[in-house]
Structures are given as structure tokens and as C-alpha cells.
Amino acid sequence: MKKLLFGIFLLLSSCMGIKGQNAGDSIVASLLTCSPGTKSYSLYGHTGLRVRNVTQGMDVVFNYGIFDFRRPHFTWHFVLGECDYEVAGYPFAAFMEEYERRGSSVIEQTLNLTQEEANRLFAQLIINCQPENKTYRYNFLLNNCTTKARDQIEEAVSGKVVYEESEEHPTYRELLRRMTKEYPWTTVGNDLLLGARCDTVLSDRAAQFLPGQLMQYMAQAHVYDALNNRKPLVAKTEELVAARPQAVVEEFPLSPLMMGLIMVACGLLVMALEYLIRRQLWGVDILFMLVQGLAGILLTFMFLFSKHPTVGSNWQIWLLNPIPLFCIFWVVKCAIQKRTCAYHYLNLLAIGLFIVFMPWIPQSFSALTLPLALLLLTRPVSYLIRYNRNSDTTSNRNTQDREA
């Protein structure tokens, strides 16, 4: 549908575009901010640029958030951080219909631009929408549909846009957690993939990557000309559509913390069972090592190869890495032959150090990270308890045999 609308828009713009505008045409530009939806891709809101040619009756929205899941290898490129988005212009009515149907609010900030500036912005957007220019390399934190709209406004203004300094200095993670607070498992997913760079304090400009954030900064922004005269960037703010209550989509009946505590309790029960039966359930070791190793493959791949910002500084690779996959055969062989296995000692050391140093690691971890570390810790601890117990039993038997 958006491709069809874009085709119609190109036809209209070719007939009444920049070259066909009259000198007296009245152009009005505004920033549109849409509140979040309930789908995973809509939890952070959206931004659009509206341009109206009041004289000729044209009303379009330029949207830098166009993507196509059906594009070949879309998911693969997204994981690699090599995902391309597009900008398209289509009728304002179609844009409004989409967000009204979703139940999101739409706030319009009419920009305080001269006709020359408004024409320049319109010209830039038309050029951006040409087939050779419409595609750009998307970056969720640094180059997205919100930052692209801001950059176009700043480029069109004759002067310098100055944003009022915020008293708050959040991090990327804090802002993202605010947007996903009703979706704890989405928050956990973000926290597992985003590393320590996500916890650095943001500049005012960097904090504008979210639609709601940019809207707040735009409301207080001023434009300074060459003579240092200033004017507000936003002339008027209006709510075009009021938000409707949206039911939160249930992700999973248990919270991540509750699930983590249940997993730790299960790990302790397995430890108690192994203590009672005096033998190692190496099938449980295989399960744990597979889960730990497979999760580690994802984190390691993202750490080494993804171009997404912050994933290359993820300290959780200390806990979740592929090493257990290469040690499964060794652990099982030692268990069957009832021999000492050094892997459990090394695993105890690695996980124990991670837990000890967690408070000093410069990264904010998810609610599931510590319970997961404790669960993994139950395996080497259970092994050592059984090993020492068996060693004491064997030693006592040998002493009794010598005394006899």
C-alpha cells in the first residue's frame, strides 16, 4: 500500500513539485510525533515530516521508517546491523489513518520557518525520495526515522538550531527501558544484547533518537541567525489525534525475575537429588552446556561481527559463550568413566568471578542475568560437593582396610 501511495505521490510531485511551484505558494512544514503501539516494532513511537502546499492543496508526510520484511535476507542483514530503510512521501490522510487505527496519538509541531526555509526543506525531501537517494543505512540508536527528520530540519534552517540543555542525563538503556516497561521480556532481550556502551550518559543530541525525546527538545529549541537573533523553532503545537487505551500484549505469564528464581530452585533440587543418589546426572550437564553454548554463539557473533552500536561491548559474553559446546564430550566421558573433570573447576572459577565482579562491571544487566549465573553455578558446585564426598568416603574405606 505504501509503495502504491508513494507512486501516486511521485506522480503528483512531478506535476506540482519544486519546479512547478509558484513564487507565492504558501508552504507549511511540521514535525509529527506518534505515540507507541503494542507491536515490538512500534514500542518506541514514530516520527514523520508533514509538508503542506496550502496554495495548491497538497498535503504529504515524509516517512523515513519504511522497511520490507520480505526483502531477501532481511533478518540476516538486521542482525548484522546492515539493514537498509527507505524514505517515502505519501498523502497525509493515509498516514493519519494508520495511526488512528492503531490507537496512537499524533502530535504536530508546526515549524517556525520562513518561506525560503520551508521551500528548501520540501526540496530536500523531494530529492531524498528519488530512487537513487531513498535508501539509507538504518541504525536504531544513531541514524533512524527520528534523527533523519531532525537532520533535514536543521539542514533547511538558515542559522543554527540550539536545543535547551536538559536537567536529566539518561543513558540509552534507561530510555529504552522506559519505552518497554510494560513488556519485561522485551526489556530482557534488549539488555541481553546491548553492551556497556549502552550505559554511557548521553549528550542532549544523542538523546534525541527516540520520537518522544525529539519532540520535547524541539519544543524548547531556538534558531540563531548570523546576527545572533533568535526565534523559537516551533511556532505551534497541536494534538491531531488523541491516544486510545491499548491493551498490553501479554508476553509470558511469569516475570523474568520470577522465572529466574524458579530456574535457580530447580537447579538446587537437581543438586539435592544428585547428593542423595550419589551420582552425577550428566544429562543435565549436557542440557545446561547446550543452552549456555548456543546463547553464547549468538552473543559472540553479535560481539564480533554485528555493526549495531553497543553490542561489541557486552560483558555477558563472559557468562554466555560457545566454550561449553566444545567441552560436552569431555564432561560426559569423565562422568561415565568416573574420573575427575577439570572443566567443572574452570567453570566454577569463571562463573564465580563473574558473579563477584558484577557490581563493578560498567554495564547494567537484565533481571535474568544474576539468576541465570546462579543456575549455571549449581552444576560445578554440585560436582565438587559429590567429588569431595566420594573422596572422603573412599579415604575412610582405605583407612578402615588398613586398620583391619
C-alpha positions as CSV (number, residue, x, y, z in Angstrom):
1,M,0.0,0.0,0.0
2,K,2.8,2.4,0.9
3,K,4.6,1.7,-2.4
4,L,1.3,2.5,-4.2
5,L,0.9,5.7,-2.3
6,F,4.5,6.6,-2.9
7,G,3.9,6.1,-6.6
8,I,0.9,8.4,-6.5
9,F,2.9,10.9,-4.6
10,L,5.7,10.9,-7.1
11,L,3.2,11.5,-9.9
12,L,1.7,14.4,-8.0
13,S,5.1,15.9,-7.1
14,S,6.2,15.6,-10.8
15,C,3.2,17.7,-11.8
16,M,3.3,20.2,-8.9
17,G,6.7,19.7,-7.4
18,I,9.6,22.1,-6.8
19,K,10.0,23.2,-10.4
20,G,6.2,23.7,-10.8
21,Q,5.7,25.8,-7.6
22,N,4.7,29.3,-7.9
23,A,6.7,32.0,-6.1
24,G,3.7,32.9,-4.0
25,D,2.9,29.4,-2.8
26,S,2.5,29.0,0.9
27,I,4.4,26.1,2.3
28,V,3.9,24.9,5.9
29,A,6.2,22.2,7.4
30,S,5.7,20.4,10.7
31,L,7.1,17.5,12.8
32,L,4.7,14.7,13.6
33,T,5.3,12.5,16.6
34,C,3.3,9.3,17.1
35,S,3.0,7.6,20.4
36,P,4.0,4.0,20.9
37,G,1.9,1.0,19.8
38,T,1.8,-2.6,21.1
39,K,3.8,-4.3,18.4
40,S,7.5,-4.9,19.0
41,Y,8.5,-2.6,16.2
42,S,6.1,0.2,17.4
43,L,7.0,0.3,21.1
44,Y,9.3,3.3,20.6
45,G,6.9,5.6,18.7
46,H,7.4,7.1,15.3
47,T,8.3,10.4,13.6
48,G,7.2,12.0,10.3
49,L,7.6,15.2,8.5
50,R,4.5,16.9,7.1
51,V,4.6,19.4,4.3
52,R,1.6,21.3,3.1
53,N,1.4,23.4,0.0
54,V,-1.6,25.5,1.2
55,T,-1.9,27.3,-2.1
56,Q,-2.1,24.1,-4.3
57,G,-3.8,22.0,-1.7
58,M,-1.1,19.3,-1.4
59,D,-0.6,17.6,2.0
60,V,2.0,14.9,2.3
61,V,4.1,13.1,5.0
62,F,7.7,12.1,4.5
63,N,8.4,8.9,6.4
64,Y,11.9,7.7,7.0
65,G,10.8,4.4,8.6
66,I,9.8,2.4,5.5
67,F,11.2,-1.2,5.5
68,D,10.2,-4.5,3.9
69,F,10.4,-7.8,5.8
70,R,10.0,-9.6,2.5
71,R,13.3,-8.3,1.2
72,P,15.8,-11.2,0.7
73,H,17.8,-11.9,3.9
74,F,16.2,-9.0,5.8
75,T,16.6,-10.7,9.2
76,W,20.2,-11.6,8.5
77,H,21.1,-8.1,7.5
78,F,19.2,-6.7,10.5
79,V,21.3,-8.9,12.9
80,L,24.5,-7.8,11.2
81,G,23.5,-4.1,11.5
82,E,23.4,-3.8,7.8
83,C,19.7,-3.2,7.4
84,D,18.5,-0.6,4.9
85,Y,15.4,1.6,5.4
86,E,13.8,4.0,2.9
87,V,12.1,7.4,2.9
88,A,8.9,7.8,1.1
89,G,6.3,10.5,0.8
90,Y,2.6,9.8,0.8
91,P,-0.7,11.5,1.5
92,F,-1.2,12.9,5.0
93,A,-4.6,11.3,5.2
94,A,-3.1,7.8,4.7
95,F,-0.6,8.5,7.4
96,M,-3.2,9.6,9.9
97,E,-5.5,6.6,9.1
98,E,-2.7,4.2,10.0
99,Y,-2.1,5.7,13.5
100,E,-5.8,6.4,14.2
101,R,-6.4,2.7,13.5
102,R,-3.6,1.7,15.8
103,G,-4.8,4.0,18.7
104,S,-1.7,6.1,18.8
105,S,-1.8,9.9,19.4
106,V,-0.3,12.2,16.8
107,I,1.2,15.5,18.0
108,E,2.0,18.1,15.4
109,Q,4.7,20.7,16.0
110,T,4.4,23.4,13.2
111,L,7.9,24.7,12.4
112,N,8.6,28.4,12.6
113,L,10.2,28.5,9.1
114,T,10.4,31.3,6.6
115,Q,9.0,30.5,3.1
116,E,12.6,30.2,1.9
117,E,13.4,27.7,4.6
118,A,10.1,25.7,4.1
119,N,10.8,25.5,0.3
120,R,14.3,24.3,1.0
121,L,13.1,21.6,3.3
122,F,10.5,20.5,0.8
123,A,13.2,20.4,-1.9
124,Q,15.5,18.3,0.2
125,L,12.7,15.8,1.0
126,I,11.8,15.5,-2.7
127,I,15.4,14.8,-3.6
128,N,15.7,12.3,-0.8
129,C,12.7,10.4,-2.2
130,Q,14.3,9.9,-5.6
131,P,15.1,6.2,-6.3
132,E,18.8,6.8,-6.2
133,N,18.6,8.6,-2.8
134,K,15.7,7.0,-0.9
135,T,17.6,4.1,0.7
136,Y,19.8,4.7,3.8
137,R,21.7,2.5,6.3
138,Y,19.5,2.3,9.3
139,N,20.9,2.4,12.8
140,F,18.5,2.1,15.7
141,L,20.4,4.5,18.0
142,L,22.2,6.8,15.7
143,N,20.5,7.0,12.3
144,N,16.8,6.3,12.4
145,C,13.5,7.7,11.2
146,T,13.6,10.3,14.0
147,T,17.2,11.5,13.7
148,K,16.8,11.7,9.9
149,A,13.8,14.1,10.3
150,R,15.8,16.2,12.7
151,D,18.8,16.4,10.4
152,Q,16.6,17.5,7.5
153,I,15.1,20.3,9.6
154,E,18.5,21.5,10.7
155,E,19.8,21.5,7.2
156,A,16.9,23.6,5.9
157,V,17.1,26.3,8.6
158,S,19.1,29.5,7.8
159,G,21.0,29.6,11.0
160,K,21.9,27.3,13.9
161,V,19.4,25.2,15.9
162,V,20.2,25.3,19.6
163,Y,18.5,22.9,21.9
164,E,17.9,23.7,25.6
165,E,20.1,21.7,27.9
166,S,18.2,19.0,29.8
167,E,18.5,18.6,33.5
168,E,18.2,14.9,33.0
169,H,21.2,12.9,31.6
170,P,19.9,9.4,30.9
171,T,21.7,6.5,29.1
172,Y,20.5,4.7,26.0
173,R,19.4,1.8,28.2
174,E,17.4,3.9,30.6
175,L,15.5,5.5,27.8
176,L,14.8,2.1,26.1
177,R,13.7,0.6,29.4
178,R,11.1,3.4,29.8
179,M,9.6,2.5,26.4
180,T,9.4,-1.2,27.2
181,K,8.5,-1.0,30.9
182,E,5.2,-2.8,30.2
183,Y,7.0,-5.5,28.3
184,P,9.6,-7.0,30.7
185,W,10.7,-9.8,28.3
186,T,11.4,-7.3,25.6
187,T,13.4,-5.4,28.1
188,V,15.4,-8.6,29.0
189,G,16.0,-9.2,25.3
190,N,17.4,-5.7,24.8
191,D,19.5,-6.0,27.9
192,L,21.0,-9.3,26.9
193,L,22.1,-8.0,23.5
194,L,23.1,-4.4,24.3
195,G,26.5,-3.9,26.0
196,A,28.3,-1.5,28.2
197,R,28.3,1.4,25.7
198,C,24.5,1.5,26.1
199,D,25.1,2.7,29.7
200,T,27.1,5.8,28.9
201,V,25.5,9.1,29.7
202,L,24.0,10.7,26.6
203,S,24.5,14.2,25.3
204,D,21.3,16.1,24.6
205,R,21.7,15.5,20.9
206,A,22.3,11.7,21.3
207,A,19.2,11.5,23.5
208,Q,17.0,12.7,20.5
209,F,17.0,9.2,18.9
210,L,13.5,8.5,20.3
211,P,10.4,10.3,18.8
212,G,9.2,11.5,22.2
213,Q,12.6,12.7,23.2
214,L,13.0,14.7,20.0
215,M,9.5,16.3,20.4
216,Q,10.5,17.5,23.9
217,Y,13.8,19.0,22.7
218,M,12.1,20.6,19.6
219,A,9.6,22.4,21.9
220,Q,12.4,24.2,23.6
221,A,14.7,24.7,20.6
222,H,15.7,28.1,19.1
223,V,17.2,29.2,15.8
224,Y,20.1,31.7,15.9
225,D,20.8,33.6,12.8
226,A,24.1,35.2,11.7
227,L,23.4,38.3,13.8
228,N,22.7,36.2,16.8
229,N,19.0,36.9,16.7
230,R,16.9,34.1,17.9
231,K,13.4,32.7,17.3
232,P,11.7,29.5,18.6
233,L,11.9,26.6,16.2
234,V,8.3,25.5,16.9
235,A,5.5,28.0,16.2
236,K,2.6,25.9,17.4
237,T,1.9,22.5,18.9
238,E,-1.4,20.7,18.4
239,E,-2.7,17.2,19.1
240,L,-4.2,15.9,15.9
241,V,-5.3,12.6,17.3
242,A,-5.8,11.6,20.9
243,A,-4.4,8.3,22.0
244,R,-6.9,5.5,22.8
245,P,-6.3,2.9,25.6
246,Q,-4.3,0.0,24.2
247,A,-4.3,-3.4,25.9
248,V,-0.8,-4.6,26.8
249,V,0.0,-7.8,24.9
250,E,0.9,-10.5,27.3
251,E,4.4,-11.8,26.5
252,F,4.7,-14.6,29.2
253,P,2.7,-15.1,32.4
254,L,5.8,-15.1,34.6
255,S,8.1,-12.1,35.0
256,P,11.8,-12.6,34.1
257,L,12.8,-12.4,37.8
258,M,10.2,-14.9,38.9
259,M,11.2,-17.2,36.1
260,G,14.9,-16.8,37.1
261,L,14.1,-17.7,40.7
262,I,12.2,-20.8,39.6
263,M,15.2,-21.9,37.5
264,V,17.5,-21.5,40.4
265,A,15.2,-23.5,42.6
266,C,15.1,-26.3,40.0
267,G,18.9,-26.2,39.9
268,L,19.1,-26.6,43.6
269,L,16.6,-29.5,43.6
270,V,18.8,-31.3,41.0
271,M,21.8,-30.7,43.3
272,A,19.9,-32.3,46.2
273,L,18.9,-35.3,44.1
274,E,22.4,-35.9,42.9
275,Y,23.6,-35.7,46.5
276,L,21.1,-38.3,47.6
277,I,21.7,-40.8,44.8
278,R,25.4,-40.2,44.9
279,R,25.8,-39.9,41.2
280,Q,26.1,-37.2,38.6
281,L,23.2,-36.6,36.2
282,W,25.4,-35.8,33.2
283,G,22.3,-35.4,31.0
284,V,21.6,-32.2,33.0
285,D,25.1,-31.1,32.3
286,I,24.6,-31.6,28.5
287,L,21.4,-29.5,28.6
288,F,23.0,-26.7,30.5
289,M,26.1,-26.6,28.3
290,L,24.0,-26.7,25.1
291,V,21.8,-23.8,26.3
292,Q,24.8,-21.8,27.5
293,G,26.8,-22.5,24.4
294,L,24.0,-21.7,21.9
295,A,23.2,-18.5,23.6
296,G,26.9,-17.8,23.6
297,I,27.1,-18.3,19.9
298,L,24.6,-15.5,19.4
299,L,26.3,-13.1,21.7
300,T,29.7,-13.9,20.3
301,F,28.5,-13.5,16.8
302,M,27.0,-10.1,17.6
303,F,30.1,-9.1,19.6
304,L,32.5,-9.9,16.7
305,F,30.6,-9.2,13.5
306,S,27.5,-7.0,14.1
307,K,27.7,-3.4,13.3
308,H,24.9,-2.5,15.7
309,P,26.2,0.1,18.3
310,T,27.0,-1.2,21.8
311,V,26.8,-4.9,21.1
312,G,30.6,-5.1,20.8
313,S,31.0,-4.1,24.5
314,N,28.7,-6.8,26.0
315,W,30.3,-8.2,29.2
316,Q,27.7,-11.0,29.3
317,I,29.9,-12.8,26.8
318,W,31.9,-13.7,30.0
319,L,28.9,-15.8,31.1
320,L,27.4,-16.9,27.8
321,N,30.0,-18.0,25.2
322,P,30.4,-21.1,22.9
323,I,33.2,-22.7,25.0
324,P,30.8,-25.2,26.7
325,L,29.8,-26.7,23.3
326,F,33.4,-27.8,22.8
327,C,33.6,-29.4,26.2
328,I,30.5,-31.6,26.3
329,F,32.2,-34.7,25.1
330,W,35.0,-34.3,27.7
331,V,32.5,-33.8,30.5
332,V,30.4,-36.8,29.5
333,K,33.4,-39.0,29.1
334,C,34.8,-38.2,32.5
335,A,31.3,-38.7,34.1
336,I,31.0,-42.2,32.5
337,Q,34.5,-43.2,33.5
338,K,34.1,-41.6,36.9
339,R,37.2,-39.5,36.5
340,T,38.0,-36.0,37.7
341,C,37.0,-33.3,35.2
342,A,38.9,-30.1,35.2
343,Y,36.1,-28.4,33.2
344,H,34.0,-28.1,36.3
345,Y,36.7,-26.3,38.3
346,L,37.3,-23.9,35.4
347,N,33.6,-23.3,35.0
348,L,33.2,-22.7,38.8
349,L,36.1,-20.1,38.6
350,A,34.7,-18.3,35.6
351,I,31.1,-18.1,36.8
352,G,32.1,-17.3,40.4
353,L,34.3,-14.4,39.2
354,F,31.5,-13.0,37.0
355,I,29.1,-13.0,40.0
356,V,31.6,-11.4,42.3
357,F,32.6,-8.7,39.9
358,M,29.0,-7.9,38.6
359,P,28.6,-4.9,40.8
360,W,31.8,-3.3,39.4
361,I,31.2,-4.2,35.7
362,P,30.2,-1.0,33.9
363,Q,27.1,-2.5,32.4
364,S,23.5,-2.7,33.7
365,F,22.3,-6.2,33.5
366,S,18.9,-7.6,33.0
367,A,16.7,-9.1,35.8
368,L,17.5,-12.5,34.4
369,T,21.3,-12.3,34.3
370,L,22.1,-13.0,38.0
371,P,19.6,-15.9,38.4
372,L,21.0,-17.4,35.2
373,A,24.5,-17.1,36.5
374,L,23.4,-18.8,39.8
375,L,21.7,-21.5,37.9
376,L,24.8,-22.3,35.8
377,L,26.8,-22.2,39.0
378,T,24.8,-25.1,40.5
379,R,26.5,-27.6,38.1
380,P,30.1,-27.1,39.1
381,V,29.2,-26.7,42.8
382,S,27.2,-29.9,42.7
383,Y,30.1,-31.7,41.1
384,L,32.6,-30.5,43.7
385,I,30.3,-31.5,46.6
386,R,29.8,-35.0,45.2
387,Y,33.5,-35.3,44.3
388,N,34.7,-34.3,47.8
389,R,32.1,-36.6,49.4
390,N,33.1,-39.5,47.3
391,S,36.8,-38.8,48.0
392,D,36.1,-38.7,51.8
393,T,34.2,-42.0,51.6
394,T,37.0,-43.7,49.6
395,S,39.6,-42.3,52.1
396,N,37.6,-43.6,55.1
397,R,37.3,-47.0,53.5
398,N,41.0,-47.2,52.8
399,T,41.8,-46.2,56.4
400,Q,39.4,-48.9,57.7
401,D,41.0,-51.5,55.5
402,R,44.5,-50.6,56.8
403,E,43.4,-50.8,60.4
404,A,41.7,-54.1,59.8
